[in-house]
Amino acid sequence: MLCQCSSDKRPARLSESLETIELAWVNWACDCPDWIETRLARDSAEIDPGQCIYLEAGAPGLQVPNEFYTAGHFSQALRLTGRFYQTPGIPAGYEPKTTGKIEPGRVFRYEKIDIINR
């Protein structure tokens, strides 16, 4: 089921800066941002939830493959090119994991996705 979030929780304006970032998946058991830049995950044994982000595909067909979530995330990362939204929110197409509150966070809208080996 897709998130039926009110428009005030959806970020609206994209930054002008095109960026390429490398991300690892954090399997949180909550409705909160669950991706972190690999450079931040390497710096510490513990992940700071405040540094995690949501992803939003910029076009149909750009979703993270299911195989990544089932096994790939152990040895792979994502390299994405896109833009951050200027304000925190909840991305379009977010699929809640629970029936609880969905936490807003930084959202990266990507236009290119590559799966890379770590």
Secondary structure as the mmCIF struct_conf table of DSSP 4:
data_model
#
loop_
_struct_conf.conf_type_id
_struct_conf.id
_struct_conf.beg_label_comp_id
_struct_conf.beg_label_asym_id
_struct_conf.beg_label_seq_id
_struct_conf.end_label_comp_id
_struct_conf.end_label_asym_id
_struct_conf.end_label_seq_id
HELX_RH_3T_P HELX_RH_3T_P1 SER A 7 LYS A 9
BEND BEND1 ARG A 10 ARG A 10
STRN STRN1 LEU A 14 LEU A 14
BEND BEND2 GLU A 16 GLU A 16
STRN STRN2 GLU A 19 TRP A 25
BEND BEND3 ALA A 29 CYS A 32
STRN STRN3 TRP A 35 GLU A 37
HELX_RH_AL_P HELX_RH_AL_P1 THR A 38 ARG A 42
TURN_TY1_P TURN_TY1_P1 ASP A 43 ASP A 43
BEND BEND4 ALA A 45 GLU A 46
HELX_RH_3T_P HELX_RH_3T_P2 PRO A 49 GLN A 51
STRN STRN4 ILE A 53 ALA A 57
BEND BEND5 GLY A 58 ALA A 59
TURN_TY1_P TURN_TY1_P2 PRO A 60 GLY A 61
BEND BEND6 GLN A 63 GLN A 63
HELX_LH_PP_P HELX_LH_PP_P1 VAL A 64 PRO A 65
HELX_RH_AL_P HELX_RH_AL_P2 ASN A 66 THR A 70
TURN_TY1_P TURN_TY1_P3 ALA A 71 ALA A 71
HELX_RH_3T_P HELX_RH_3T_P3 GLY A 72 PHE A 74
TURN_TY1_P TURN_TY1_P4 SER A 75 SER A 75
STRN STRN5 GLN A 76 PHE A 84
STRN STRN6 TYR A 85 TYR A 85
BEND BEND7 GLN A 86 THR A 87
STRN STRN7 GLY A 89 GLY A 89
TURN_TY1_P TURN_TY1_P5 ALA A 92 GLY A 93
BEND BEND8 LYS A 97 GLY A 100
HELX_LH_PP_P HELX_LH_PP_P2 LYS A 101 PRO A 104
STRN STRN8 GLY A 105 GLY A 105
STRN STRN9 ARG A 106 ASN A 117
#
